[in-house]
Amino acid sequence: MLGAVSAALGCLAAVEAVKHLTGFGETLKGKMLAYDAEAMDFMKFPVSRKADCPVCAHLG
């Protein structure tokens, strides 16, 4: 079961990479995608960078 879940998430990551590289489609920038494998449900949550975060504050 865990192999199938990791394969599904790997496919989602690959699709996001292709969208980012080609500029085609809407990416998940500024959002977090949550996946409930049991219910086969996806949920999107908005996320934002914090100005005082040493890791993500300088990312564009």
CHARMM-style PDB file with segment names, atoms N, HN, CA, C and O in Angstrom:
ATOM      1  N   MET     1       0.822  -1.202   0.000  1.00  0.00      PROA
ATOM      2  CA  MET     1       0.000   0.000   0.000  1.00  0.00      PROA
ATOM      3  C   MET     1       0.858   1.255   0.000  1.00  0.00      PROA
ATOM      4  O   MET     1       0.564   2.202  -0.730  1.00  0.00      PROA
ATOM      5  N   LEU     2       1.918   1.278   0.809  1.00  0.00      PROA
ATOM      6  HN  LEU     2       2.157   0.509   1.401  1.00  0.00      PROA
ATOM      7  CA  LEU     2       2.730   2.491   0.867  1.00  0.00      PROA
ATOM      8  C   LEU     2       3.450   2.751  -0.445  1.00  0.00      PROA
ATOM      9  O   LEU     2       3.720   3.903  -0.785  1.00  0.00      PROA
ATOM     10  N   GLY     3       3.764   1.698  -1.185  1.00  0.00      PROA
ATOM     11  HN  GLY     3       3.545   0.762  -0.908  1.00  0.00      PROA
ATOM     12  CA  GLY     3       4.391   1.889  -2.485  1.00  0.00      PROA
ATOM     13  C   GLY     3       3.475   2.624  -3.440  1.00  0.00      PROA
ATOM     14  O   GLY     3       3.918   3.487  -4.198  1.00  0.00      PROA
ATOM     15  N   ALA     4       2.217   2.289  -3.404  1.00  0.00      PROA
ATOM     16  HN  ALA     4       1.857   1.589  -2.788  1.00  0.00      PROA
ATOM     17  CA  ALA     4       1.250   2.950  -4.280  1.00  0.00      PROA
ATOM     18  C   ALA     4       1.072   4.416  -3.902  1.00  0.00      PROA
ATOM     19  O   ALA     4       0.924   5.271  -4.776  1.00  0.00      PROA
ATOM     20  N   VAL     5       1.086   4.708  -2.614  1.00  0.00      PROA
ATOM     21  HN  VAL     5       1.207   4.013  -1.904  1.00  0.00      PROA
ATOM     22  CA  VAL     5       0.941   6.094  -2.165  1.00  0.00      PROA
ATOM     23  C   VAL     5       2.154   6.910  -2.591  1.00  0.00      PROA
ATOM     24  O   VAL     5       2.006   8.027  -3.086  1.00  0.00      PROA
ATOM     25  N   SER     6       3.354   6.363  -2.402  1.00  0.00      PROA
ATOM     26  HN  SER     6       3.474   5.455  -2.000  1.00  0.00      PROA
ATOM     27  CA  SER     6       4.544   7.112  -2.797  1.00  0.00      PROA
ATOM     28  C   SER     6       4.604   7.285  -4.311  1.00  0.00      PROA
ATOM     29  O   SER     6       5.083   8.314  -4.789  1.00  0.00      PROA
ATOM     30  N   ALA     7       4.128   6.303  -5.075  1.00  0.00      PROA
ATOM     31  HN  ALA     7       3.739   5.468  -4.687  1.00  0.00      PROA
ATOM     32  CA  ALA     7       4.088   6.439  -6.531  1.00  0.00      PROA
ATOM     33  C   ALA     7       3.115   7.540  -6.944  1.00  0.00      PROA
ATOM     34  O   ALA     7       3.417   8.323  -7.845  1.00  0.00      PROA
ATOM     35  N   ALA     8       1.973   7.608  -6.308  1.00  0.00      PROA
ATOM     36  HN  ALA     8       1.728   6.972  -5.576  1.00  0.00      PROA
ATOM     37  CA  ALA     8       0.988   8.644  -6.632  1.00  0.00      PROA
ATOM     38  C   ALA     8       1.550  10.030  -6.324  1.00  0.00      PROA
ATOM     39  O   ALA     8       1.384  10.955  -7.119  1.00  0.00      PROA
ATOM     40  N   LEU     9       2.209  10.179  -5.182  1.00  0.00      PROA
ATOM     41  HN  LEU     9       2.343   9.428  -4.536  1.00  0.00      PROA
ATOM     42  CA  LEU     9       2.777  11.477  -4.818  1.00  0.00      PROA
ATOM     43  C   LEU     9       3.953  11.833  -5.719  1.00  0.00      PROA
ATOM     44  O   LEU     9       4.169  13.006  -6.023  1.00  0.00      PROA
ATOM     45  N   GLY    10       4.709  10.832  -6.147  1.00  0.00      PROA
ATOM     46  HN  GLY    10       4.534   9.879  -5.901  1.00  0.00      PROA
ATOM     47  CA  GLY    10       5.798  11.084  -7.087  1.00  0.00      PROA
ATOM     48  C   GLY    10       5.280  11.584  -8.419  1.00  0.00      PROA
ATOM     49  O   GLY    10       5.880  12.471  -9.024  1.00  0.00      PROA
ATOM     50  N   CYS    11       4.177  11.027  -8.881  1.00  0.00      PROA
ATOM     51  HN  CYS    11       3.690  10.306  -8.389  1.00  0.00      PROA
ATOM     52  CA  CYS    11       3.556  11.501 -10.132  1.00  0.00      PROA
ATOM     53  C   CYS    11       3.070  12.934  -9.986  1.00  0.00      PROA
ATOM     54  O   CYS    11       3.232  13.735 -10.908  1.00  0.00      PROA
ATOM     55  N   LEU    12       2.486  13.269  -8.858  1.00  0.00      PROA
ATOM     56  HN  LEU    12       2.355  12.618  -8.110  1.00  0.00      PROA
ATOM     57  CA  LEU    12       2.032  14.645  -8.628  1.00  0.00      PROA
ATOM     58  C   LEU    12       3.215  15.610  -8.628  1.00  0.00      PROA
ATOM     59  O   LEU    12       3.127  16.704  -9.185  1.00  0.00      PROA
ATOM     60  N   ALA    13       4.320  15.204  -8.003  1.00  0.00      PROA
ATOM     61  HN  ALA    13       4.391  14.315  -7.551  1.00  0.00      PROA
ATOM     62  CA  ALA    13       5.506  16.058  -7.969  1.00  0.00      PROA
ATOM     63  C   ALA    13       6.078  16.247  -9.375  1.00  0.00      PROA
ATOM     64  O   ALA    13       6.514  17.343  -9.729  1.00  0.00      PROA
ATOM     65  N   ALA    14       6.075  15.185 -10.170  1.00  0.00      PROA
ATOM     66  HN  ALA    14       5.720  14.296  -9.882  1.00  0.00      PROA
ATOM     67  CA  ALA    14       6.575  15.281 -11.542  1.00  0.00      PROA
ATOM     68  C   ALA    14       5.713  16.221 -12.380  1.00  0.00      PROA
ATOM     69  O   ALA    14       6.236  17.006 -13.170  1.00  0.00      PROA
ATOM     70  N   VAL    15       4.420  16.145 -12.214  1.00  0.00      PROA
ATOM     71  HN  VAL    15       3.995  15.507 -11.572  1.00  0.00      PROA
ATOM     72  CA  VAL    15       3.518  17.035 -12.957  1.00  0.00      PROA
ATOM     73  C   VAL    15       3.760  18.488 -12.554  1.00  0.00      PROA
ATOM     74  O   VAL    15       3.767  19.374 -13.408  1.00  0.00      PROA
ATOM     75  N   GLU    16       3.957  18.736 -11.270  1.00  0.00      PROA
ATOM     76  HN  GLU    16       3.951  18.017 -10.576  1.00  0.00      PROA
ATOM     77  CA  GLU    16       4.246  20.097 -10.816  1.00  0.00      PROA
ATOM     78  C   GLU    16       5.557  20.602 -11.405  1.00  0.00      PROA
ATOM     79  O   GLU    16       5.652  21.767 -11.793  1.00  0.00      PROA
ATOM     80  N   ALA    17       6.561  19.745 -11.475  1.00  0.00      PROA
ATOM     81  HN  ALA    17       6.484  18.800 -11.159  1.00  0.00      PROA
ATOM     82  CA  ALA    17       7.848  20.136 -12.054  1.00  0.00      PROA
ATOM     83  C   ALA    17       7.689  20.490 -13.529  1.00  0.00      PROA
ATOM     84  O   ALA    17       8.259  21.479 -13.989  1.00  0.00      PROA
ATOM     85  N   VAL    18       6.929  19.702 -14.271  1.00  0.00      PROA
ATOM     86  HN  VAL    18       6.466  18.898 -13.898  1.00  0.00      PROA
ATOM     87  CA  VAL    18       6.704  19.978 -15.693  1.00  0.00      PROA
ATOM     88  C   VAL    18       5.961  21.300 -15.856  1.00  0.00      PROA
ATOM     89  O   VAL    18       6.302  22.097 -16.729  1.00  0.00      PROA
ATOM     90  N   LYS    19       4.951  21.540 -15.026  1.00  0.00      PROA
ATOM     91  HN  LYS    19       4.674  20.892 -14.317  1.00  0.00      PROA
ATOM     92  CA  LYS    19       4.207  22.807 -15.110  1.00  0.00      PROA
ATOM     93  C   LYS    19       5.135  23.985 -14.827  1.00  0.00      PROA
ATOM     94  O   LYS    19       5.057  25.016 -15.494  1.00  0.00      PROA
ATOM     95  N   HSD    20       6.006  23.830 -13.844  1.00  0.00      PROA
ATOM     96  HN  HSD    20       6.069  22.992 -13.302  1.00  0.00      PROA
ATOM     97  CA  HSD    20       6.937  24.900 -13.486  1.00  0.00      PROA
ATOM     98  C   HSD    20       7.926  25.163 -14.622  1.00  0.00      PROA
ATOM     99  O   HSD    20       8.183  26.318 -14.963  1.00  0.00      PROA
ATOM    100  N   LEU    21       8.477  24.111 -15.205  1.00  0.00      PROA
ATOM    101  HN  LEU    21       8.268  23.173 -14.928  1.00  0.00      PROA
ATOM    102  CA  LEU    21       9.479  24.252 -16.255  1.00  0.00      PROA
ATOM    103  C   LEU    21       8.901  24.781 -17.561  1.00  0.00      PROA
ATOM    104  O   LEU    21       9.563  25.539 -18.270  1.00  0.00      PROA
ATOM    105  N   THR    22       7.683  24.392 -17.882  1.00  0.00      PROA
ATOM    106  HN  THR    22       7.145  23.776 -17.306  1.00  0.00      PROA
ATOM    107  CA  THR    22       7.090  24.805 -19.153  1.00  0.00      PROA
ATOM    108  C   THR    22       6.263  26.076 -19.036  1.00  0.00      PROA
ATOM    109  O   THR    22       5.983  26.720 -20.048  1.00  0.00      PROA
ATOM    110  N   GLY    23       5.866  26.450 -17.826  1.00  0.00      PROA
ATOM    111  HN  GLY    23       6.093  25.927 -17.005  1.00  0.00      PROA
ATOM    112  CA  GLY    23       5.004  27.615 -17.649  1.00  0.00      PROA
ATOM    113  C   GLY    23       3.572  27.350 -18.067  1.00  0.00      PROA
ATOM    114  O   GLY    23       2.780  28.282 -18.207  1.00  0.00      PROA
ATOM    115  N   PHE    24       3.238  26.098 -18.265  1.00  0.00      PROA
ATOM    116  HN  PHE    24       3.882  25.341 -18.152  1.00  0.00      PROA
ATOM    117  CA  PHE    24       1.897  25.714 -18.693  1.00  0.00      PROA
ATOM    118  C   PHE    24       1.073  25.296 -17.495  1.00  0.00      PROA
ATOM    119  O   PHE    24       1.539  24.498 -16.681  1.00  0.00      PROA
ATOM    120  N   GLY    25      -0.129  25.805 -17.362  1.00  0.00      PROA
ATOM    121  HN  GLY    25      -0.508  26.454 -18.022  1.00  0.00      PROA
ATOM    122  CA  GLY    25      -1.016  25.417 -16.270  1.00  0.00      PROA
ATOM    123  C   GLY    25      -0.753  26.216 -15.009  1.00  0.00      PROA
ATOM    124  O   GLY    25       0.181  27.015 -14.941  1.00  0.00      PROA
ATOM    125  N   GLU    26      -1.579  25.989 -14.032  1.00  0.00      PROA
ATOM    126  HN  GLU    26      -2.337  25.339 -14.087  1.00  0.00      PROA
ATOM    127  CA  GLU    26      -1.468  26.684 -12.747  1.00  0.00      PROA
ATOM    128  C   GLU    26      -0.721  25.797 -11.761  1.00  0.00      PROA
ATOM    129  O   GLU    26      -1.126  24.662 -11.508  1.00  0.00      PROA
ATOM    130  N   THR    27       0.365  26.312 -11.208  1.00  0.00      PROA
ATOM    131  HN  THR    27       0.694  27.234 -11.414  1.00  0.00      PROA
ATOM    132  CA  THR    27       1.142  25.533 -10.240  1.00  0.00      PROA
ATOM    133  C   THR    27       0.540  25.683  -8.843  1.00  0.00      PROA
ATOM    134  O   THR    27      -0.416  26.431  -8.636  1.00  0.00      PROA
ATOM    135  N   LEU    28       1.111  24.966  -7.910  1.00  0.00      PROA
ATOM    136  HN  LEU    28       1.888  24.359  -8.078  1.00  0.00      PROA
ATOM    137  CA  LEU    28       0.656  25.029  -6.522  1.00  0.00      PROA
ATOM    138  C   LEU    28       1.416  26.079  -5.713  1.00  0.00      PROA
ATOM    139  O   LEU    28       1.444  26.011  -4.484  1.00  0.00      PROA
ATOM    140  N   LYS    29       2.031  27.047  -6.391  1.00  0.00      PROA
ATOM    141  HN  LYS    29       2.009  27.103  -7.389  1.00  0.00      PROA
ATOM    142  CA  LYS    29       2.782  28.078  -5.684  1.00  0.00      PROA
ATOM    143  C   LYS    29       1.869  28.811  -4.707  1.00  0.00      PROA
ATOM    144  O   LYS    29       0.798  29.289  -5.080  1.00  0.00      PROA
ATOM    145  N   GLY    30       2.306  28.892  -3.454  1.00  0.00      PROA
ATOM    146  HN  GLY    30       3.176  28.503  -3.151  1.00  0.00      PROA
ATOM    147  CA  GLY    30       1.511  29.553  -2.426  1.00  0.00      PROA
ATOM    148  C   GLY    30       0.437  28.668  -1.831  1.00  0.00      PROA
ATOM    149  O   GLY    30      -0.410  29.135  -1.069  1.00  0.00      PROA
ATOM    150  N   LYS    31       0.468  27.371  -2.180  1.00  0.00      PROA
ATOM    151  HN  LYS    31       1.156  26.992  -2.799  1.00  0.00      PROA
ATOM    152  CA  LYS    31      -0.531  26.435  -1.650  1.00  0.00      PROA
ATOM    153  C   LYS    31       0.157  25.151  -1.189  1.00  0.00      PROA
ATOM    154  O   LYS    31       1.233  24.800  -1.674  1.00  0.00      PROA
ATOM    155  N   MET    32      -0.466  24.474  -0.268  1.00  0.00      PROA
ATOM    156  HN  MET    32      -1.340  24.759   0.126  1.00  0.00      PROA
ATOM    157  CA  MET    32      -0.018  23.157   0.156  1.00  0.00      PROA
ATOM    158  C   MET    32      -1.110  22.159  -0.230  1.00  0.00      PROA
ATOM    159  O   MET    32      -2.288  22.375   0.052  1.00  0.00      PROA
ATOM    160  N   LEU    33      -0.714  21.084  -0.866  1.00  0.00      PROA
ATOM    161  HN  LEU    33       0.244  20.908  -1.095  1.00  0.00      PROA
ATOM    162  CA  LEU    33      -1.662  20.059  -1.275  1.00  0.00      PROA
ATOM    163  C   LEU    33      -1.585  18.907  -0.280  1.00  0.00      PROA
ATOM    164  O   LEU    33      -0.517  18.331  -0.075  1.00  0.00      PROA
ATOM    165  N   ALA    34      -2.700  18.574   0.330  1.00  0.00      PROA
ATOM    166  HN  ALA    34      -3.568  19.042   0.163  1.00  0.00      PROA
ATOM    167  CA  ALA    34      -2.782  17.443   1.253  1.00  0.00      PROA
ATOM    168  C   ALA    34      -3.541  16.316   0.565  1.00  0.00      PROA
ATOM    169  O   ALA    34      -4.539  16.547  -0.118  1.00  0.00      PROA
ATOM    170  N   TYR    35      -3.060  15.108   0.753  1.00  0.00      PROA
ATOM    171  HN  TYR    35      -2.249  14.920   1.308  1.00  0.00      PROA
ATOM    172  CA  TYR    35      -3.636  13.932   0.093  1.00  0.00      PROA
ATOM    173  C   TYR    35      -4.089  12.934   1.148  1.00  0.00      PROA
ATOM    174  O   TYR    35      -3.290  12.481   1.968  1.00  0.00      PROA
ATOM    175  N   ASP    36      -5.356  12.597   1.124  1.00  0.00      PROA
ATOM    176  HN  ASP    36      -6.005  12.965   0.458  1.00  0.00      PROA
ATOM    177  CA  ASP    36      -5.915  11.575   2.010  1.00  0.00      PROA
ATOM    178  C   ASP    36      -6.078  10.311   1.180  1.00  0.00      PROA
ATOM    179  O   ASP    36      -7.036  10.181   0.418  1.00  0.00      PROA
ATOM    180  N   ALA    37      -5.135   9.375   1.330  1.00  0.00      PROA
ATOM    181  HN  ALA    37      -4.357   9.481   1.949  1.00  0.00      PROA
ATOM    182  CA  ALA    37      -5.133   8.169   0.497  1.00  0.00      PROA
ATOM    183  C   ALA    37      -6.324   7.267   0.804  1.00  0.00      PROA
ATOM    184  O   ALA    37      -6.843   6.600  -0.091  1.00  0.00      PROA
ATOM    185  N   GLU    38      -6.752   7.242   2.041  1.00  0.00      PROA
ATOM    186  HN  GLU    38      -6.330   7.783   2.768  1.00  0.00      PROA
ATOM    187  CA  GLU    38      -7.874   6.373   2.405  1.00  0.00      PROA
ATOM    188  C   GLU    38      -9.164   6.819   1.714  1.00  0.00      PROA
ATOM    189  O   GLU    38      -9.920   5.994   1.200  1.00  0.00      PROA
ATOM    190  N   ALA    39      -9.406   8.125   1.707  1.00  0.00      PROA
ATOM    191  HN  ALA    39      -8.792   8.796   2.124  1.00  0.00      PROA
ATOM    192  CA  ALA    39     -10.637   8.654   1.108  1.00  0.00      PROA
ATOM    193  C   ALA    39     -10.445   9.060  -0.347  1.00  0.00      PROA
ATOM    194  O   ALA    39     -11.404   9.451  -1.013  1.00  0.00      PROA
ATOM    195  N   MET    40      -9.210   8.970  -0.849  1.00  0.00      PROA
ATOM    196  HN  MET    40      -8.431   8.652  -0.309  1.00  0.00      PROA
ATOM    197  CA  MET    40      -8.875   9.432  -2.208  1.00  0.00      PROA
ATOM    198  C   MET    40      -9.332  10.869  -2.398  1.00  0.00      PROA
ATOM    199  O   MET    40     -10.049  11.196  -3.344  1.00  0.00      PROA
ATOM    200  N   ASP    41      -8.898  11.718  -1.475  1.00  0.00      PROA
ATOM    201  HN  ASP    41      -8.315  11.453  -0.707  1.00  0.00      PROA
ATOM    202  CA  ASP    41      -9.323  13.104  -1.465  1.00  0.00      PROA
ATOM    203  C   ASP    41      -8.096  14.013  -1.427  1.00  0.00      PROA
ATOM    204  O   ASP    41      -7.100  13.693  -0.778  1.00  0.00      PROA
ATOM    205  N   PHE    42      -8.172  15.139  -2.119  1.00  0.00      PROA
ATOM    206  HN  PHE    42      -8.981  15.399  -2.646  1.00  0.00      PROA
ATOM    207  CA  PHE    42      -7.126  16.145  -2.121  1.00  0.00      PROA
ATOM    208  C   PHE    42      -7.688  17.420  -1.527  1.00  0.00      PROA
ATOM    209  O   PHE    42      -8.840  17.776  -1.781  1.00  0.00      PROA
ATOM    210  N   MET    43      -6.873  18.113  -0.733  1.00  0.00      PROA
ATOM    211  HN  MET    43      -5.938  17.825  -0.527  1.00  0.00      PROA
ATOM    212  CA  MET    43      -7.269  19.388  -0.145  1.00  0.00      PROA
ATOM    213  C   MET    43      -6.144  20.388  -0.371  1.00  0.00      PROA
ATOM    214  O   MET    43      -4.973  20.033  -0.238  1.00  0.00      PROA
ATOM    215  N   LYS    44      -6.470  21.621  -0.707  1.00  0.00      PROA
ATOM    216  HN  LYS    44      -7.422  21.910  -0.816  1.00  0.00      PROA
ATOM    217  CA  LYS    44      -5.482  22.679  -0.887  1.00  0.00      PROA
ATOM    218  C   LYS    44      -5.635  23.702   0.223  1.00  0.00      PROA
ATOM    219  O   LYS    44      -6.740  24.115   0.574  1.00  0.00      PROA
ATOM    220  N   PHE    45      -4.475  24.103   0.774  1.00  0.00      PROA
ATOM    221  HN  PHE    45      -3.577  23.768   0.489  1.00  0.00      PROA
ATOM    222  CA  PHE    45      -4.449  25.105   1.825  1.00  0.00      PROA
ATOM    223  C   PHE    45      -3.515  26.229   1.402  1.00  0.00      PROA
ATOM    224  O   PHE    45      -2.433  25.958   0.881  1.00  0.00      PROA
ATOM    225  N   PRO    46      -3.899  27.475   1.610  1.00  0.00      PROA
ATOM    226  CA  PRO    46      -2.980  28.573   1.298  1.00  0.00      PROA
ATOM    227  C   PRO    46      -1.856  28.632   2.332  1.00  0.00      PROA
ATOM    228  O   PRO    46      -2.080  28.415   3.523  1.00  0.00      PROA
ATOM    229  N   VAL    47      -0.668  28.922   1.868  1.00  0.00      PROA
ATOM    230  HN  VAL    47      -0.486  29.099   0.901  1.00  0.00      PROA
ATOM    231  CA  VAL    47       0.482  29.108   2.762  1.00  0.00      PROA
ATOM    232  C   VAL    47       1.202  30.381   2.331  1.00  0.00      PROA
ATOM    233  O   VAL    47       1.129  30.784   1.170  1.00  0.00      PROA
ATOM    234  N   SER    48       1.881  30.996   3.253  1.00  0.00      PROA
ATOM    235  HN  SER    48       1.940  30.669   4.197  1.00  0.00      PROA
ATOM    236  CA  SER    48       2.647  32.202   2.922  1.00  0.00      PROA
ATOM    237  C   SER    48       3.992  32.148   3.632  1.00  0.00      PROA
ATOM    238  O   SER    48       4.163  31.460   4.639  1.00  0.00      PROA
ATOM    239  N   ARG    49       4.940  32.895   3.075  1.00  0.00      PROA
ATOM    240  HN  ARG    49       4.801  33.453   2.257  1.00  0.00      PROA
ATOM    241  CA  ARG    49       6.267  32.967   3.676  1.00  0.00      PROA
ATOM    242  C   ARG    49       6.245  33.979   4.806  1.00  0.00      PROA
ATOM    243  O   ARG    49       5.504  34.961   4.776  1.00  0.00      PROA
ATOM    244  N   LYS    50       7.072  33.715   5.799  1.00  0.00      PROA
ATOM    245  HN  LYS    50       7.674  32.917   5.824  1.00  0.00      PROA
ATOM    246  CA  LYS    50       7.228  34.674   6.887  1.00  0.00      PROA
ATOM    247  C   LYS    50       8.474  35.500   6.617  1.00  0.00      PROA
ATOM    248  O   LYS    50       9.515  34.956   6.250  1.00  0.00      PROA
ATOM    249  N   ALA    51       8.374  36.783   6.792  1.00  0.00      PROA
ATOM    250  HN  ALA    51       7.527  37.225   7.089  1.00  0.00      PROA
ATOM    251  CA  ALA    51       9.481  37.686   6.490  1.00  0.00      PROA
ATOM    252  C   ALA    51      10.722  37.387   7.320  1.00  0.00      PROA
ATOM    253  O   ALA    51      11.839  37.627   6.861  1.00  0.00      PROA
ATOM    254  N   ASP    52      10.548  36.868   8.535  1.00  0.00      PROA
ATOM    255  HN  ASP    52       9.641  36.674   8.908  1.00  0.00      PROA
ATOM    256  CA  ASP    52      11.699  36.609   9.401  1.00  0.00      PROA
ATOM    257  C   ASP    52      12.221  35.170   9.304  1.00  0.00      PROA
ATOM    258  O   ASP    52      13.075  34.779  10.100  1.00  0.00      PROA
ATOM    259  N   CYS    53      11.731  34.382   8.356  1.00  0.00      PROA
ATOM    260  HN  CYS    53      11.037  34.699   7.710  1.00  0.00      PROA
ATOM    261  CA  CYS    53      12.188  33.001   8.182  1.00  0.00      PROA
ATOM    262  C   CYS    53      13.534  33.007   7.460  1.00  0.00      PROA
ATOM    263  O   CYS    53      13.619  33.530   6.348  1.00  0.00      PROA
ATOM    264  N   PRO    54      14.589  32.443   8.054  1.00  0.00      PROA
ATOM    265  CA  PRO    54      15.902  32.461   7.410  1.00  0.00      PROA
ATOM    266  C   PRO    54      15.978  31.521   6.201  1.00  0.00      PROA
ATOM    267  O   PRO    54      16.886  31.661   5.381  1.00  0.00      PROA
ATOM    268  N   VAL    55      15.068  30.588   6.073  1.00  0.00      PROA
ATOM    269  HN  VAL    55      14.330  30.474   6.739  1.00  0.00      PROA
ATOM    270  CA  VAL    55      15.111  29.634   4.979  1.00  0.00      PROA
ATOM    271  C   VAL    55      14.308  30.111   3.777  1.00  0.00      PROA
ATOM    272  O   VAL    55      14.802  30.066   2.650  1.00  0.00      PROA
ATOM    273  N   CYS    56      13.084  30.566   3.996  1.00  0.00      PROA
ATOM    274  HN  CYS    56      12.683  30.603   4.911  1.00  0.00      PROA
ATOM    275  CA  CYS    56      12.189  30.832   2.859  1.00  0.00      PROA
ATOM    276  C   CYS    56      11.944  32.309   2.563  1.00  0.00      PROA
ATOM    277  O   CYS    56      11.316  32.619   1.551  1.00  0.00      PROA
ATOM    278  N   ALA    57      12.410  33.230   3.400  1.00  0.00      PROA
ATOM    279  HN  ALA    57      12.920  32.978   4.223  1.00  0.00      PROA
ATOM    280  CA  ALA    57      12.087  34.635   3.197  1.00  0.00      PROA
ATOM    281  C   ALA    57      12.673  35.191   1.903  1.00  0.00      PROA
ATOM    282  O   ALA    57      12.091  36.101   1.315  1.00  0.00      PROA
ATOM    283  N   HSD    58      13.806  34.671   1.448  1.00  0.00      PROA
ATOM    284  HN  HSD    58      14.280  33.931   1.926  1.00  0.00      PROA
ATOM    285  CA  HSD    58      14.456  35.216   0.261  1.00  0.00      PROA
ATOM    286  C   HSD    58      13.987  34.534  -1.037  1.00  0.00      PROA
ATOM    287  O   HSD    58      14.368  34.965  -2.126  1.00  0.00      PROA
ATOM    288  N   LEU    59      13.185  33.502  -0.936  1.00  0.00      PROA
ATOM    289  HN  LEU    59      12.876  33.152  -0.052  1.00  0.00      PROA
ATOM    290  CA  LEU    59      12.724  32.802  -2.134  1.00  0.00      PROA
ATOM    291  C   LEU    59      11.693  33.637  -2.864  1.00  0.00      PROA
ATOM    292  O   LEU    59      10.889  34.324  -2.233  1.00  0.00      PROA
ATOM    293  N   GLY    60      11.706  33.587  -4.183  1.00  0.00      PROA
ATOM    294  HN  GLY    60      12.359  33.029  -4.696  1.00  0.00      PROA
ATOM    295  CA  GLY    60      10.800  34.399  -4.987  1.00  0.00      PROA
ATOM    296  C   GLY    60       9.532  33.719  -5.250  1.00  0.00      PROA
ATOM    297  OT1 GLY    60       8.659  34.275  -5.916  1.00  0.00      PROA
TER     298      GLY     60
END
